[in-house]
Amino acid sequence: MNQQLGKHCVKLIFGLKQSLRRGHRELITAASVAVCVLLLHSIGLLQSLELAVLDQFFRLRPYESPEDRITIVVIDEAYLNEVGWPIPDTNIAQLLQKLNVHKPRAIGLDIYRNLPVKPVNQELPNAYKSMPNLIGIEQLANDKNVSVLPPLGLNQNQVGFNNVLFDSDVKVRRSLLYWHVDNQVHESFALKLALLYLKSENITPSKAKSNPEYLQLGKAVFTRFQANDGGYVGANAGGYQILTNFPKPKCQSSCGEFYSFRQVSMKDVLADKVEENLIKDRIILIGSIAPSLQDFVFIPYSSSLMGTAKSVPGIQLQAYFISELISAALQGRPLLKVWPDFVENLWIFIWSYLGAVTTWRIRHATRSLLCILVSCFVLTLSAYLAFLYGWWIPIIPSLFSFGSSAIWMTSNIAHMQGEWKRSKEFLYHVINTISDPIFVKNEQHQWIVLNEAYCRFIGYPNKFLNEKSDYDFFPKHEADVFREQDDLVFQTQQPQEHEEEFTNADGQTHQIATKRSLHKDAAGNLFLVGVIRDITQRKLMEEHLKRTADELSRSNDELKLKEDHLRYLAYHDPLTGLSNRKFFTEQLYESLHGAQHDNLLLGVLFIDLDGFKQVNDTLGHETGDRLLMTIAGRLSNSLRASDTVSRLGGDEFTVILRAIPNVQIAAKVAEKILSSIIKPIVVDGDAIRISASIGISVYPYNSQDSETLIKQADAAMYRAKRLGKNRYEFA
């Protein structure tokens, strides 16, 4: 069995080396490393590190504005020493009554009251019945703990479970919203209080439009947690869980201490020492912070790079849950989301590929180390910025894949150095026997071998050029072209021929044609070989022919512009810019053909201005021209883009209404035109009123040829004038 496994490993390594020699080093390395890292990730070896990084992101996030919707009434150790535990029912009832006087939106009692506390009386049950906005707690049974019944006297609608989900490191990073027990749906303590608060904002739970299986509250859709979301592997995904994007509010107490949420003591509430604004219209949570009750949990904010982790009271954990639900529903505060598995795997592969490419392309110890450090910083910063916007991006697998690829490629580079020197010596002896200028470059674009013809062509001895690049000897614009063409050959691994400029040591610029090709030695080292031909004289002749062709093209362009201008003059009215009679006639003919083909109605409007001659005679032709230009603009604004308005001459206009569903549309357009024309027109301070008479003919009802349609519209227009003007008539 072991011998067979060894043979398979040898075959795999040999096949991998062959693939690397075929020029797929970066891709094969990245894929191999990514598969190994994904395997480690899938069996959960990276989960604890990923969760630890997530905790640090929570600690590094900036503080948010104070949470003014929640106040915690704390039961401290001093009060327990005074009244004992469990707290008498009378004290709890008195606390609830004093709180209810100030009209909070909801009250959450995070204390188990499943058994009566002597002396037993009806004061507490009566308080329960009088406060529909009170929510108590129960604990549902699971594999780790037994159930705790809800407070006696509270109906089931006023009870929410407070079961908490712990990760393998005994921290809480998820919250339960719903839990099914015996086919009965139970809501969490935090969800019930949040829904009570949101009900006053007219927000109720509903199914999300994007996925009916998800809960939507206001602006937020709560995506259901899956077992392998984010850094988790095979986590318990029972019930309706969500990843908790713990808020980070900061409140200052009256004594100067800072808390995540506003806190007041139960003793102060009973003594009426708490301001009304800390209770009114808020969610009031009642719970213990006394160490003796041991109601403490660890959350992401509990983590610390130095020192021990600090736990938070269970009542504060519920405040975090409630604050997240309300903020997401009201303000759209980001919830913690994860990428699909495919996107996460692609992200890990990309960073694995970047690690391989970075090391392989740079090939310099100091620069590679610096680039790796910068890349790791960029990865961490990108993941942190994404976290601030509610996205949990895997960072540990990405860092592992990036670093592993870099180490693998470093060892591969070291293996290739042995063949490098021998290959250079061999190439030098081969190309030095050829008369054309020839250069050989490495993957860093440095000259490693040059023949004597190239040294004479550039004008420098070989010792000055060795291990230098184009940027050391050529103008930048030429070196940029050389680098671009070299990169093209390295990337495609195909021979390329390109024409370029080449300036030698004497400042003389030559036009050259360079043929580049890629060669490998036995170790897979790549060499770019370039062969140069001087084509200066040929390019001078081509440039002369090109100038002649450009002059001919320029002459053709000028003729075309003149032709376009003449065409515009032939089809447009010079005064108003509208199309003229000729254009109108052609358009009407084409429109009739289209209407006949598509079985559509077409309207023709003949418009004549009423009283225009009087304006011309009394105010002058200049005023009349300005009046016509204004009328032309109003006509254009009254029509659709598909319609055509033309000026036939004088004060006569025509309109083509295409694709109208019925003749009433033509009437509505005519009414719109009459309304726009009759509005006063101010010319040189004088307000001029003018109207129009419109005749309408409709294809195919009145005629099927253009001339008859125009004549009938013209006759209808004259009939409109005889009947009183400022009106329209159908043919």
Secondary structure, DSSP 8 states (H G I E B T S, - for coil): -HHHHHHHHHHHHHHHHHHHHTT-HHHHHHHHHHHHHHHHHHTTTTHHHHHHHHHHHHHHS--B----SEEEEEE-HHHHHHH-SS--HHHHHHHHHHHHHT--SEEEE-S--SS--SS--SHHHHHHHT-TTEEEEEB---SSS--B---TT--GGGEEE------TTSB--EEEEEEEETTEEEEBHHHHHHHHHHHTTT---EE-SS-TTSEEETTEEE----TTSTT-SS----SEEEE-----B-EE-TTS-EESSEEEEHHHHHTT-S-GGGTTTSEEEEEE--GGGT-EEB-GGG--SSS----EEHHHHHHHHHHHHHHHHHH-----EE--HHHHHHHHHHHHHHHHHHHHHH--HHHHHHHHHHHHHHHHHHHHHHHHTTEE---HHHHHHHHHHHHHHHHHHHHHHHHHHHHHHHHHHHHTT-SS-EEEE-TTS-EEEE-HHHHHHHTS-HHHHTT--GGGTS-HHHHHHHHHHHHHHHHH-S-EEEEEEEE-TTS-EEEEEEEEEEEE-TT--EEEEEEEEE-HHHHHHHHHHHHHHHHHHHHHHHHHHHHHHHHHHHHB-TTT--B-HHHHHHHHHHHHHHHHHHT-EEEEEEEEEETHHHHHHHH-HHHHHHHHHHHHHHHHHTS-TT-EEEEEETTEEEEEEEEESSHHHHHHHHHHHHHHHSS-EEETTEEE--EEEEEEEEETTT-SSHHHHHHHHHHHHHHHHHTTSSEEEE-
